[in-house]
Amino acid sequence: AGRHRHCPRRRRDFDAMLNEEGQNVDLYIPRKCSWTNRLISAKDHSAIQLNVGHLDENGVYTGKFSTFAVSGAVRARGESDSGLDHLWQKKKASLN
């Protein structure tokens, strides 16, 4: 935090840049790892984002989905499979 103290270009407020219609026009929106809650940097090229479709009781896609992001560090440790399984089970329980 201290290295940007005197940099005038540093963005100090966390308000999104919005156009006249109220749509977000920021060029980069940082993601957080769904498993560790750490920010995923723009240089983390091994990070993934996964959309998991919701199904009805007949197994038909409902048009809704849940999005999960996993950092490259979690993938490198081999924890992404168990992490995504845990996250999905928790999300599935909250949907019902």
Secondary structure, DSSP 4 states (H G I P E B T S, - for coil): -GGGTT-TTS--S-PPPB-TTS-B--S---EE-TTT-PEEPTT-TT-EEEEEEEE-TTS-EEEEEEEEEE-HHHHHTT-HHHHHHHHHHHHHHHH-
